[in-house]
Amino acid sequence: IDQCVEFNMSQLSAPGAAVAVVLDGEIFYEKGYGVKNRDGDDPVDAATIFRIGSVTKMMTAAAVMQQVELGRVDLDAPVTDYIPELEVGGRWPANRIKVRHALTHTSGFPDRVNDWGTVNGSSALSIWAQGQGEMQLYAPPGSFWNYSNPNFMIAGLVAERASGVPYRDLLKYSLWEPAGMHSTTFDPTEVMTSGTYSDGPFYDTEAYRWYVLEPDGFESWTGGPAGFAFSTVGDLVRWALILMDGGAPVLSSSSAAAMQHPHQWTHFTPDHFYGYAVMIEDYKGLDVRQHGGNITGYSAYLLWVPKRQFAVAVLANVTWSLNDAAYCIVDEVLEPDPVEPPDLSTDPSTWKSYVGNYVITDDMGTASDATVYLEGDRLMGWFADPAAPGSGLTSELHQEYLDTFHYDSDGDGRIDTDVTFCSTGGNPGYVKWLRNRGAVGERKNKPRTVERVFSP
């Protein structure tokens, strides 16, 4: 375990990390590595508090499921039943987003992470919801999976409205305290008062220098439900045990099972699904549940294998999660049988289904054109430059697996961007969408004319 963590730390230049491992339902290993501050010598231990990023989403989903159990939330109801002031622009109104869409990243809501606002306090989520009138959904809700933080800001506000309790208080008193997760909190002051926390170092590529964030150096009440909680490795594996053991004392067994059910295919590898803020996958024959978290200066990875009552949590003070360490620990502790990786390539003759003209909209609402075409057995893409009409970039699309390809988006000769082609729900043979986390392309049956204008 030490070798797994220390090697991954060296790969990512992480100053410090902590790990906890559960086997047969019992915590049998906890340890800290390195230091809490890249310029200091205070060692990390198993009780060190880190920010956990998107692992927070699991707790937000659980808060919603508590309200479902109480009969206050219907997963198939529009989110506007609980947030009537939420409006968006474009062709698909907010009342088409169901609560279930928010929990499964299928709402079509752009991942505009720089739009979290600076308002703090218990009204922050409400103020954010009131300001979404210019936002346009990428696609009709339910069209495809696409990771987006605002989905869980919506989910957090749904839980708040249904319960009548401010979101942060709801998680503290209805979830974390009953679960025995006493080091888990949103309050940076509480973290700093504890005296056992890690700073979050990050490198500013524009200023060419390192900065170090203390827990109160980066705060967002709006983004909280998507990824701003603090925790320890011990609390996180305790959370995994709760989900594996049927949800008590915070969830019913049906809610815990629903969170871990493969509700939505992510359109990546055949075995990769999404539950309610939980990733579901096959790893070397093991049925794995997991979710990572990456936020400025901190990272988290929580993985569990229900049938083995196994869990591993890895926290670090580096922005990229130590997921390689987590899977290395799975290999060392559970010793799964070696599995030959499946061949997920497809015959280039099938790529003609991707060919067409697309209108691509990014997370800021800027629209541009793209054309995908075949050049022999090579899939090519031409992408217009939104800032310079009439100009663009051509790149080969290199298959990663199935419908996912990578290409050079800025012409520097390096592959740097992924795109996934997605079919319509009613016609698996017709590719309608070209998506990644930052932009979505909608396929047009006919070439667009010069006169047709798409405003942001």
Long-range contacts (C-beta under 8 A, 24 or more apart in sequence): 1-29, 1-31, 1-329, 1-332, 1-333, 2-31, 2-33, 3-328, 4-324, 4-325, 4-328, 4-329, 4-332, 5-31, 5-33, 5-314, 5-322, 5-325, 5-329, 6-33, 7-324, 7-325, 7-328, 8-314, 8-322, 8-324, 8-325, 8-328, 9-33, 9-34, 9-316, 9-318, 9-322, 9-325, 11-324, 12-316, 12-318, 12-320, 12-322, 13-318, 14-316, 14-317, 14-318, 14-322, 15-201, 15-317, 15-318, 16-43, 16-44, 16-48, 16-198, 16-316, 16-317, 17-44, 17-314, 17-315, 17-316, 17-317, 17-322, 17-325, 18-44, 18-45, 18-46, 18-48, 18-50, 18-232, 18-233, 18-314, 18-315, 18-316, 19-46, 19-233, 19-312, 19-313, 19-314, 19-315, 19-325, 19-329, 20-46, 20-232, 20-233, 20-234, 20-236, 20-237, 20-311, 20-312, 20-313, 21-237, 21-310, 21-311, 21-312, 21-329, 21-333, 22-237, 22-240, 22-241, 22-304, 22-309, 22-310, 22-311, 22-312, 23-308, 23-309, 23-310, 23-333, 24-308, 24-309, 24-310, 25-241, 25-244, 25-245, 25-309, 27-234, 27-237, 30-233, 30-234, 36-197, 36-198, 36-199, 36-317, 37-198, 37-199, 37-201, 37-212, 37-317, 38-199, 38-201, 38-210, 38-212, 38-317, 39-212, 44-198, 44-317, 45-196, 46-232, 46-233, 46-234, 47-183, 47-196, 47-232, 47-234, 48-196, 48-197, 48-198, 48-232, 48-315, 49-183, 49-191, 49-194, 49-196, 49-197, 49-198, 49-215, 49-230, 49-231, 49-232, 50-197, 50-198, 50-230, 50-231, 50-232, 50-298, 50-300, 50-315, 50-316, 50-317, 51-200, 51-215, 51-228, 51-229, 51-230, 51-293, 51-295, 51-297, 51-298, 51-300, 52-227, 52-229, 52-230, 52-231, 52-236, 52-293, 52-298, 52-300, 52-315, 53-227, 53-292, 53-293, 53-294, 53-295, 53-298, 53-299, 53-300, 53-321, 54-149, 54-226, 54-227, 54-291, 54-292, 54-293, 54-294, 54-295, 54-300, 55-227, 55-229, 55-231, 55-236, 55-291, 55-292, 55-293, 55-300, 55-301, 55-302, 56-152, 56-224, 56-225, 56-226, 56-227, 56-228, 56-229, 56-293, 57-152, 57-225, 57-226, 57-227, 57-277, 57-291, 58-239, 58-243, 58-259, 58-277, 58-278, 58-291, 58-302, 59-171, 59-175, 59-176, 59-184, 59-229, 59-239, 60-152, 60-155, 60-156, 60-159, 60-171, 60-225, 60-226, 60-277, 61-103, 61-152, 61-155, 61-259, 61-276, 61-277, 61-278, 62-175, 62-250, 62-251, 62-255, 62-259, 63-156, 63-159, 63-163, 63-167, 63-170, 63-171, 63-174, 63-175, 64-99, 64-103, 64-155, 64-158, 64-159, 64-162, 64-276, 65-251, 65-255, 65-258, 65-259, 65-276, 66-159, 66-163, 66-174, 66-175, 66-250, 66-251, 66-255, 67-158, 67-159, 67-162, 67-163, 68-255, 69-251, 69-252, 69-255, 70-162, 72-162, 72-163, 73-99, 73-158, 73-159, 73-162, 74-99, 75-99, 75-100, 75-103, 76-100, 79-154, 79-158, 82-157, 82-158, 82-161, 82-162, 83-129, 83-154, 83-157, 83-158, 83-161, 85-126, 85-129, 85-130, 86-129, 86-130, 86-132, 86-154, 87-132, 87-133, 88-132, 88-133, 88-135, 88-136, 88-137, 89-133, 89-134, 89-135, 89-136, 90-135, 90-136, 90-137, 91-136, 91-137, 92-137, 92-139, 92-140, 92-141, 94-132, 96-137, 96-140, 96-141, 97-137, 97-141, 97-154, 98-141, 98-142, 99-155, 99-158, 100-263, 101-141, 101-142, 101-151, 102-151, 102-152, 102-154, 102-155, 102-158, 103-151, 103-152, 103-155, 103-276, 103-277, 104-145, 104-263, 104-264, 104-274, 104-275, 104-276, 105-145, 105-146, 105-147, 105-148, 105-151, 105-264, 105-274, 106-141, 106-142, 106-143, 106-144, 106-145, 106-146, 106-264, 107-137, 107-141, 107-148, 107-151, 107-154, 108-137, 108-138, 108-139, 108-140, 108-141, 108-143, 108-146, 108-440, 109-135, 109-137, 109-138, 109-148, 109-150, 109-151, 109-154, 110-135, 110-136, 110-137, 110-138, 110-148, 110-150, 110-362, 110-363, 110-364, 110-365, 111-146, 111-147, 111-148, 111-149, 111-150, 111-363, 111-437, 111-438, 112-150, 112-363, 112-364, 113-149, 113-223, 115-150, 116-153, 116-220, 116-222, 116-223, 117-220, 117-222, 119-221, 119-222, 120-219, 120-220, 120-221, 121-221, 122-166, 122-167, 122-168, 122-169, 122-221, 124-220, 124-221, 124-222, 124-224, 125-153, 125-156, 125-157, 125-160, 125-167, 125-221, 125-222, 125-224, 125-225, 126-157, 127-222, 128-153, 128-222, 129-154, 129-157, 134-365, 135-365, 136-361, 136-365, 138-361, 138-435, 138-440, 139-433, 139-440, 139-442, 142-425, 143-422, 143-424, 143-425, 143-432, 143-433, 144-267, 144-422, 144-433, 144-435, 145-264, 145-265, 145-266, 145-267, 145-274, 146-435, 146-436, 146-437, 146-440, 147-437, 148-437, 149-223, 149-226, 149-227, 150-226, 151-226, 152-225, 152-226, 152-227, 152-277, 153-222, 153-223, 153-225, 153-226, 155-225, 156-224, 156-225, 156-226, 157-225, 167-224, 167-225, 168-221, 168-224, 171-229, 174-250, 175-250, 176-235, 178-249, 178-250, 179-238, 179-239, 179-242, 179-249, 179-250, 180-238, 181-231, 181-235, 181-238, 181-239, 182-235, 183-230, 183-231, 183-232, 183-234, 183-235, 184-229, 184-230, 184-231, 184-232, 184-235, 185-229, 185-230, 185-231, 186-224, 186-228, 186-229, 186-230, 188-214, 188-215, 188-216, 188-219, 188-230, 189-216, 191-215, 191-230, 192-216, 197-230, 198-298, 198-315, 198-317, 199-297, 199-317, 200-295, 200-296, 200-297, 200-298, 200-317, 201-297, 201-317, 201-318, 202-296, 202-297, 202-319, 212-297, 213-296, 213-297, 218-295, 218-296, 218-297, 227-293, 227-295, 228-295, 231-300, 231-315, 232-315, 233-313, 233-314, 233-315, 234-313, 236-300, 236-302, 236-313, 236-315, 237-302, 237-304, 237-311, 237-312, 237-313, 239-302, 240-289, 240-302, 240-303, 240-304, 240-311, 240-313, 241-309, 241-311, 243-278, 243-289, 243-304, 244-304, 244-306, 244-309, 244-311, 260-289, 260-306, 267-403, 267-404, 267-420, 267-422, 268-401, 268-402, 268-404, 268-420, 269-344, 269-401, 269-402, 270-342, 270-344, 270-402, 283-327, 283-330, 283-336, 284-330, 284-331, 284-336, 284-337, 284-338, 284-339, 285-336, 285-337, 285-339, 286-330, 286-334, 286-336, 288-330, 290-326, 292-321, 292-323, 293-321, 294-319, 294-320, 294-321, 295-319, 301-325, 301-326, 303-327, 303-330, 305-330, 305-334, 308-334, 310-334, 344-401, 344-402, 345-399, 345-401, 346-399, 346-402, 348-374, 348-377, 348-378, 348-379, 349-377, 351-379, 353-421, 353-429, 353-430, 353-431, 354-379, 354-403, 354-421, 354-431, 354-434, 356-431, 356-443, 356-444, 356-445, 357-443, 357-444, 357-446, 357-447, 357-448, 358-434, 358-441, 358-442, 358-443, 358-444, 359-441, 359-442, 359-444, 359-448, 359-454, 360-434, 360-439, 360-440, 360-441, 361-439, 361-440, 361-441, 361-442, 361-454, 361-456, 362-386, 362-438, 362-439, 363-438, 363-439, 364-456, 365-456, 366-456, 367-454, 367-455, 367-456, 369-448, 370-434, 370-441, 372-397, 372-434, 379-405, 381-407, 381-419, 383-409, 403-431
